[in-house]
Amino acid sequence: MAALLLFVSVSKKCVKCKEAPAALVIRAGDAYCRLCFKDFFIHKFKAVLGKNRIIFPGEKVLLAVSGGPSSCSMLRQVQEGLSQKANKKLRFVPGVAFIDEGAAIGQSVEERQRTVAELQAVFQATGFPFYILPLEQVLDLPASVVATNPSPSEQPASAYKAAVHHFVETDGSNFPRPQEPKKTLLPRVQESHTLMLQQLLGSVKTLTAREELLNTLRQHLLVHTARTEGYSKLMLGDSCTRLAVKLLTSISLGRGAQLAQDTGFSDSRYGDIILVRPMRDYSAKEVAYYNHLFTVPYVVIPSVDTKTVDKASIQRLTESFVTKLQTDFPSTVSTIYRLQLHTCFMHISALNISCVLQVSSDSLAVKPSTFFEASTADSSLWVLIAELSVLHLYYRLPETTRLKSLLCYSCALTVRDMVSDDVFDPFMHEL
């Protein structure tokens, strides 16, 4: 990459300042010098937040950082935006959450501790409070995490301007301040919980279904942490390239009806917690250039699809297809991205599609008793997921309720790919 940057700097001038030699080329004709690219990158981040006006001044926002390039770049943008020298400072109160998924890929405790130690150093440098969450904690979550909580009443359009004006007048003195970072490594995890999680993921026959299940568990844990710690927004680091892959993957898996929520800027399916994706306008190439030029630290963490072939899963195959096509046709990701923008105008509630695992319809908010009253006193999410995986849930529902009615098409496929005992085979036709 250094040789490429040197070649570009000698042959072209920056398209913005017209003076400094270009350090990189984002697209054909878009050559930027180092400083102009930094201004362009930072402005895009602040512009997408200011345009949507979802995050109000003083709100607590939880940043979901996986340790990868995009989420760590998002963390740097927030850090820069809250610094004293920032021109237009960000006005929210951030926190950081990292989910350790070492148990899902069979890492030892020592390997997981090393990864957490690297990320902890990055988080401590920001001065933000951070939370290290082992994925095993999802087994202790209450079943209410899959229900839609009442959302705050909608505020008029003038409310945002009034909140900004009040923040400027008071200089933010009335709003909560970031707490001191916690000095803790990976919390102690019971070995039984690790074995249960591995058993759950091991019951899935295909890598496609395993990745979908893992994504669901990850999102539930993040939402629960945001609720319990008092955060009203959850900020994700999905880039434009990642969302383009996710869009085609969702269509392939039968989740086309949820595209607006899965890939849009905001996702309000959980009611009181709104998911936002401020990195959705950045391509993976832009993120890589920014991290390289300005030494943004990130950690390479293996996942369940590491070192697998392209055809190992639908997600892996789609990613390979998009990235290879992007190499030969640089407008591939942007074209898919524009398709995603059109899907955001379709709201899921109009389709009357409900799913217990994805919380994908407003209908769940008005009829939760059908599912939750049928459950036993033990309401942990582990019981919910485990029973769903072997269809024990069938016996806990009224006779008129069918398992298929609780799941969307995509989640039904995930459950169908799980290993079940022969005694449950007669009920598999429902999925």
C-alpha positions as CSV (number, residue, x, y, z in Angstrom):
1,M,0.0,0.0,0.0
2,A,2.9,2.4,0.7
3,A,4.2,2.0,-2.8
4,L,0.7,2.7,-4.2
5,L,0.4,5.9,-2.1
6,L,3.9,7.0,-3.3
7,F,2.9,6.5,-6.9
8,V,-0.3,8.4,-6.6
9,S,1.3,11.3,-4.8
10,V,3.8,11.8,-7.6
11,S,1.4,11.6,-10.5
12,K,-1.7,13.6,-9.3
13,K,-2.8,16.6,-7.3
14,C,-5.5,16.7,-4.7
15,V,-8.9,17.4,-6.3
16,K,-10.0,19.5,-3.3
17,C,-7.1,21.8,-2.4
18,K,-5.5,21.6,-5.9
19,E,-2.1,22.1,-4.3
20,A,-0.9,19.2,-2.3
21,P,0.1,15.9,-4.0
22,A,-2.6,13.2,-3.8
23,A,-2.0,10.5,-1.3
24,L,-4.8,8.2,-2.4
25,V,-7.5,7.7,-5.0
26,I,-10.9,6.6,-3.6
27,R,-12.6,6.4,-7.0
28,A,-11.7,7.4,-10.5
29,G,-11.1,11.1,-10.5
30,D,-11.3,11.4,-6.7
31,A,-7.7,11.8,-5.6
32,Y,-7.1,13.4,-2.1
33,C,-4.1,14.6,-0.2
34,R,-3.7,13.3,3.4
35,L,-5.3,16.3,5.1
36,C,-8.2,16.8,2.7
37,F,-9.1,13.1,3.0
38,K,-9.2,13.4,6.7
39,D,-11.5,16.4,6.5
40,F,-13.7,14.5,4.0
41,F,-13.8,11.4,6.2
42,I,-14.7,13.3,9.4
43,H,-17.3,15.5,7.7
44,K,-19.1,12.5,6.3
45,F,-19.5,11.0,9.7
46,K,-20.8,14.2,11.3
47,A,-23.0,14.9,8.3
48,V,-24.9,11.6,8.5
49,L,-25.6,12.1,12.2
50,G,-26.7,15.7,11.7
51,K,-28.9,14.8,8.7
52,N,-30.9,12.1,10.5
53,R,-31.2,13.9,13.8
54,I,-31.8,10.7,15.8
55,I,-29.2,11.2,18.5
56,F,-30.2,14.1,20.8
57,P,-27.6,16.2,22.8
58,G,-26.8,14.5,26.1
59,E,-28.1,11.1,25.1
60,K,-26.1,8.0,26.1
61,V,-24.9,6.1,23.1
62,L,-23.4,2.6,23.3
63,L,-20.8,1.9,20.6
64,A,-20.6,-1.7,19.5
65,V,-17.0,-2.3,18.7
66,S,-16.0,-5.7,17.4
67,G,-12.3,-4.8,17.1
68,G,-12.4,-4.8,13.3
69,P,-11.3,-1.9,11.0
70,S,-14.8,-0.4,10.5
71,S,-15.9,-0.3,14.2
72,C,-12.5,0.9,15.4
73,S,-12.6,3.6,12.8
74,M,-16.1,4.6,14.1
75,L,-14.6,4.7,17.6
76,R,-11.9,7.1,16.4
77,Q,-14.5,9.3,14.8
78,V,-16.4,9.6,18.0
79,Q,-13.2,10.3,19.9
80,E,-12.2,13.0,17.5
81,G,-15.6,14.5,17.5
82,L,-15.6,14.9,21.3
83,S,-12.1,16.3,21.5
84,Q,-11.7,19.9,22.5
85,K,-10.1,20.9,19.2
86,A,-13.1,19.6,17.1
87,N,-14.8,22.3,15.0
88,K,-18.3,20.9,15.4
89,K,-18.3,18.7,18.5
90,L,-20.5,15.7,19.0
91,R,-22.9,16.2,21.8
92,F,-23.7,12.7,23.0
93,V,-22.2,10.6,25.9
94,P,-20.5,7.5,24.5
95,G,-19.8,4.1,26.0
96,V,-18.1,1.1,24.3
97,A,-19.2,-2.6,24.3
98,F,-17.2,-5.5,23.0
99,I,-18.5,-9.1,22.8
100,D,-15.9,-11.8,23.2
101,E,-16.9,-14.7,20.9
102,G,-13.9,-16.9,21.7
103,A,-16.1,-19.7,23.0
104,A,-17.9,-19.9,19.6
105,I,-14.7,-20.7,17.8
106,G,-13.1,-22.8,20.5
107,Q,-10.4,-20.4,21.7
108,S,-8.7,-21.1,25.0
109,V,-9.1,-18.8,28.0
110,E,-5.5,-17.5,27.5
111,E,-6.2,-16.6,23.8
112,R,-9.4,-14.8,24.8
113,Q,-7.6,-12.9,27.6
114,R,-4.9,-11.8,25.1
115,T,-7.5,-10.4,22.7
116,V,-9.4,-8.6,25.4
117,A,-6.1,-7.1,26.8
118,E,-5.3,-5.7,23.3
119,L,-8.8,-4.1,23.0
120,Q,-8.8,-2.9,26.5
121,A,-5.7,-0.8,25.8
122,V,-7.5,0.7,22.8
123,F,-10.7,1.4,24.9
124,Q,-8.8,2.9,27.8
125,A,-7.0,5.4,25.5
126,T,-10.4,6.9,24.6
127,G,-11.4,7.6,28.2
128,F,-14.9,6.2,27.5
129,P,-16.5,3.6,29.8
130,F,-16.4,0.2,28.3
131,Y,-18.0,-3.2,28.8
132,I,-16.3,-6.6,28.0
133,L,-19.1,-9.0,27.4
134,P,-18.5,-12.8,27.0
135,L,-21.0,-14.3,24.6
136,E,-21.9,-16.8,27.3
137,Q,-23.8,-14.0,29.1
138,V,-26.5,-14.4,26.5
139,L,-27.5,-17.6,28.3
140,D,-28.6,-15.6,31.4
141,L,-30.6,-13.0,29.6
142,P,-34.3,-12.7,30.4
143,A,-36.7,-13.8,27.6
144,S,-38.1,-10.2,27.6
145,V,-35.1,-9.2,25.5
146,V,-36.9,-10.6,22.5
147,A,-40.0,-8.4,23.2
148,T,-40.5,-4.9,21.9
149,N,-40.4,-2.4,24.7
150,P,-42.6,0.8,24.5
151,S,-40.7,3.4,22.6
152,P,-40.4,7.0,23.7
153,S,-43.1,9.3,22.4
154,E,-42.2,10.9,19.1
155,Q,-40.8,14.4,19.4
156,P,-41.7,17.3,17.1
157,A,-39.2,18.4,14.5
158,S,-38.4,21.5,16.5
159,A,-37.4,19.4,19.5
160,Y,-34.0,18.6,18.1
161,K,-33.1,22.3,17.5
162,A,-34.4,23.2,21.0
163,A,-32.2,20.5,22.6
164,V,-29.2,21.7,20.7
165,H,-29.9,25.3,21.7
166,H,-30.2,24.3,25.3
167,F,-27.0,22.3,25.2
168,V,-25.1,25.2,23.8
169,E,-26.5,27.6,26.4
170,T,-25.7,25.4,29.3
171,D,-22.4,24.3,27.7
172,G,-23.5,20.7,28.4
173,S,-23.1,21.1,32.1
174,N,-26.5,19.5,32.9
175,F,-25.8,16.4,30.9
176,P,-24.1,13.2,32.2
177,R,-20.4,12.9,31.9
178,P,-18.5,9.8,30.8
179,Q,-17.4,7.6,33.8
180,E,-13.9,6.4,34.5
181,P,-13.1,3.4,32.3
182,K,-13.4,0.1,34.1
183,K,-10.1,-1.7,34.6
184,T,-11.2,-5.3,34.1
185,L,-10.2,-8.1,31.8
186,L,-12.6,-10.8,30.5
187,P,-15.1,-11.5,33.3
188,R,-15.1,-15.0,34.8
189,V,-17.3,-17.4,32.9
190,Q,-18.6,-20.6,34.2
191,E,-17.3,-23.6,32.2
192,S,-20.8,-25.0,32.1
193,H,-22.0,-21.9,30.3
194,T,-19.2,-22.2,27.8
195,L,-20.1,-25.8,27.1
196,M,-23.8,-25.0,26.8
197,L,-23.0,-22.2,24.2
198,Q,-20.8,-24.6,22.3
199,Q,-23.5,-27.2,22.4
200,L,-26.0,-24.8,21.1
201,L,-23.8,-23.6,18.2
202,G,-22.7,-27.2,17.6
203,S,-26.3,-28.3,17.1
204,V,-26.4,-26.3,13.9
205,K,-25.6,-28.4,10.9
206,T,-24.7,-25.7,8.4
207,L,-22.3,-22.7,8.7
208,T,-25.0,-20.5,7.2
209,A,-27.5,-21.2,10.0
210,R,-24.7,-20.9,12.6
211,E,-23.7,-17.4,11.5
212,E,-27.4,-16.3,11.6
213,L,-27.8,-17.7,15.1
214,L,-24.6,-16.1,16.3
215,N,-25.7,-12.8,14.9
216,T,-29.0,-13.0,16.7
217,L,-27.4,-13.9,20.0
218,R,-24.9,-11.0,19.5
219,Q,-27.6,-8.5,18.9
220,H,-29.7,-9.6,21.8
221,L,-26.7,-9.2,24.2
222,L,-25.9,-5.7,22.9
223,V,-29.5,-4.6,23.3
224,H,-29.8,-6.0,26.8
225,T,-26.5,-4.3,27.8
226,A,-27.7,-1.0,26.4
227,R,-31.0,-1.3,28.4
228,T,-29.4,-2.2,31.7
229,E,-26.7,0.4,31.5
230,G,-29.1,3.3,30.6
231,Y,-28.2,3.8,26.9
232,S,-30.9,4.8,24.5
233,K,-29.0,4.3,21.2
234,L,-26.8,1.5,20.0
235,M,-24.2,2.5,17.4
236,L,-23.0,-0.2,15.0
237,G,-19.9,-0.1,12.7
238,D,-21.3,-1.7,9.5
239,S,-19.7,-0.2,6.5
240,C,-21.3,0.3,3.0
241,T,-19.4,-2.8,1.7
242,R,-20.6,-4.9,4.7
243,L,-24.2,-3.7,4.3
244,A,-24.1,-4.5,0.5
245,V,-23.1,-8.1,1.4
246,K,-25.7,-8.2,4.1
247,L,-28.5,-7.0,1.7
248,L,-27.8,-9.8,-0.8
249,T,-27.4,-12.3,2.0
250,S,-30.7,-11.4,3.6
251,I,-32.5,-11.7,0.3
252,S,-30.9,-15.1,-0.2
253,L,-32.0,-16.3,3.3
254,G,-35.6,-15.1,2.9
255,R,-35.2,-11.9,5.0
256,G,-36.1,-9.5,2.3
257,A,-39.0,-8.1,4.3
258,Q,-36.5,-7.0,7.0
259,L,-34.1,-5.2,4.7
260,A,-35.1,-1.7,5.9
261,Q,-34.3,-2.6,9.5
262,D,-31.2,-4.8,8.9
263,T,-29.4,-2.4,6.5
264,G,-31.0,1.1,7.1
265,F,-29.4,3.9,9.1
266,S,-31.7,3.3,12.0
267,D,-33.5,0.3,13.4
268,S,-36.3,0.8,15.9
269,R,-37.6,-2.7,16.2
270,Y,-36.7,-2.9,19.9
271,G,-38.7,0.2,20.8
272,D,-36.7,1.8,23.6
273,I,-33.3,1.0,22.0
274,I,-32.6,2.4,18.5
275,L,-29.8,0.9,16.4
276,V,-27.9,3.4,14.2
277,R,-25.3,2.8,11.5
278,P,-23.2,6.0,10.9
279,M,-20.5,4.1,8.9
280,R,-23.0,3.0,6.2
281,D,-21.7,5.6,3.8
282,Y,-18.1,4.4,4.0
283,S,-16.7,1.7,1.7
284,A,-14.2,-0.8,3.1
285,K,-11.6,0.8,0.9
286,E,-12.1,4.2,2.5
287,V,-12.0,2.7,6.0
288,A,-8.8,0.9,5.1
289,Y,-7.1,4.0,3.8
290,Y,-8.1,6.1,6.8
291,N,-6.9,3.5,9.3
292,H,-3.6,3.2,7.4
293,L,-2.9,6.9,7.1
294,F,-3.8,7.8,10.6
295,T,-2.7,4.7,12.4
296,V,-6.1,3.7,13.8
297,P,-5.5,0.6,16.0
298,Y,-7.6,-2.5,15.4
299,V,-7.4,-6.2,16.3
300,V,-7.6,-9.1,13.9
301,I,-10.0,-11.5,15.5
302,P,-10.9,-14.9,13.9
303,S,-14.6,-15.7,13.4
304,V,-16.6,-18.8,12.7
305,D,-16.0,-18.5,8.9
306,T,-12.2,-17.8,9.2
307,K,-10.2,-20.0,6.7
308,T,-13.3,-21.4,5.1
309,V,-13.8,-21.8,1.4
310,D,-16.1,-19.5,-0.5
311,K,-18.9,-22.0,-0.7
312,A,-18.9,-22.8,3.0
313,S,-21.9,-20.6,3.7
314,I,-24.3,-18.3,1.9
315,Q,-22.8,-15.3,3.8
316,R,-19.2,-16.3,2.8
317,L,-20.2,-16.9,-0.8
318,T,-22.0,-13.6,-1.1
319,E,-19.1,-11.7,0.4
320,S,-16.7,-13.3,-2.0
321,F,-19.0,-12.5,-4.9
322,V,-19.4,-8.9,-4.0
323,T,-15.7,-8.2,-3.3
324,K,-14.5,-9.9,-6.4
325,L,-17.1,-8.1,-8.5
326,Q,-16.1,-4.8,-6.9
327,T,-12.5,-5.4,-8.0
328,D,-13.4,-5.5,-11.7
329,F,-16.4,-3.2,-11.5
330,P,-15.8,-0.4,-8.8
331,S,-19.4,0.7,-8.8
332,T,-20.7,-2.6,-7.6
333,V,-21.1,-1.8,-3.9
334,S,-22.5,1.7,-4.6
335,T,-25.1,0.2,-6.9
336,I,-26.2,-2.3,-4.3
337,Y,-26.2,0.5,-1.7
338,R,-28.6,2.6,-3.8
339,L,-30.9,-0.5,-4.0
340,Q,-30.8,-0.6,-0.2
341,L,-31.8,3.0,0.0
342,H,-35.0,2.3,-1.9
343,T,-35.9,-0.6,0.4
344,C,-35.8,1.7,3.5
345,F,-39.1,3.3,2.4
346,M,-41.0,0.0,3.0
347,H,-41.9,-0.4,6.7
348,I,-42.0,-3.9,8.0
349,S,-45.2,-3.4,10.1
350,A,-47.2,-3.0,6.9
351,L,-46.3,-6.6,5.9
352,N,-47.6,-8.0,9.2
353,I,-44.6,-10.3,9.6
354,S,-43.6,-11.3,13.2
355,C,-40.6,-13.2,14.5
356,V,-39.8,-14.0,18.1
357,L,-36.0,-14.1,17.5
358,Q,-35.7,-11.1,15.3
359,V,-38.4,-8.9,17.0
360,S,-39.3,-7.9,13.5
361,S,-42.9,-6.7,13.8
362,D,-44.9,-4.3,15.8
363,S,-47.4,-7.0,16.2
364,L,-45.3,-8.6,18.9
365,A,-45.8,-5.6,21.1
366,V,-49.5,-6.1,21.2
367,K,-49.7,-9.9,21.5
368,P,-46.7,-11.1,23.6
369,S,-48.9,-13.1,25.9
370,T,-49.4,-15.8,23.2
371,F,-45.8,-16.7,23.6
372,F,-44.6,-15.6,27.0
373,E,-47.6,-16.8,29.1
374,A,-47.0,-20.2,27.6
375,S,-43.5,-20.3,29.0
376,T,-42.6,-21.7,32.4
377,A,-41.2,-19.7,35.3
378,D,-37.7,-20.2,34.0
379,S,-37.5,-17.3,31.5
380,S,-33.8,-17.3,30.6
381,L,-33.0,-16.7,26.9
382,W,-31.0,-19.9,27.0
383,V,-34.1,-21.9,27.7
384,L,-35.9,-20.1,24.9
385,I,-33.2,-20.7,22.3
386,A,-32.4,-24.3,23.4
387,E,-36.0,-25.4,23.4
388,L,-36.6,-23.7,20.1
389,S,-33.6,-25.6,18.6
390,V,-35.1,-29.0,19.5
391,L,-38.7,-28.0,19.2
392,H,-39.6,-28.4,22.9
393,L,-41.4,-25.1,22.4
394,Y,-44.1,-27.1,20.5
395,Y,-45.4,-28.6,23.8
396,R,-45.6,-25.2,25.6
397,L,-47.9,-23.5,23.2
398,P,-51.6,-23.7,22.9
399,E,-52.8,-26.3,20.5
400,T,-54.0,-23.6,18.1
401,T,-50.5,-22.1,17.9
402,R,-48.0,-23.4,15.4
403,L,-44.2,-23.0,15.7
404,K,-44.0,-21.5,12.2
405,S,-46.2,-18.6,13.3
406,L,-43.6,-17.5,15.8
407,L,-40.7,-17.3,13.3
408,C,-39.9,-15.5,10.1
409,Y,-38.9,-17.5,7.1
410,S,-35.2,-17.0,7.6
411,C,-35.2,-18.0,11.3
412,A,-37.4,-21.0,10.5
413,L,-34.6,-22.2,8.1
414,T,-32.0,-21.7,10.9
415,V,-34.0,-23.8,13.3
416,R,-34.7,-26.4,10.7
417,D,-30.9,-26.8,10.2
418,M,-30.4,-27.7,13.8
419,V,-29.9,-31.3,14.9
420,S,-33.0,-32.7,16.6
421,D,-33.9,-36.1,18.2
422,D,-36.0,-38.6,16.3
423,V,-39.0,-37.9,18.6
424,F,-39.3,-34.4,17.2
425,D,-39.0,-35.3,13.5
426,P,-42.8,-35.5,13.0
427,F,-43.0,-31.8,13.8
428,M,-40.3,-30.7,11.4
429,H,-42.8,-30.4,8.6
430,E,-44.1,-27.2,10.2
431,L,-40.9,-25.5,9.3
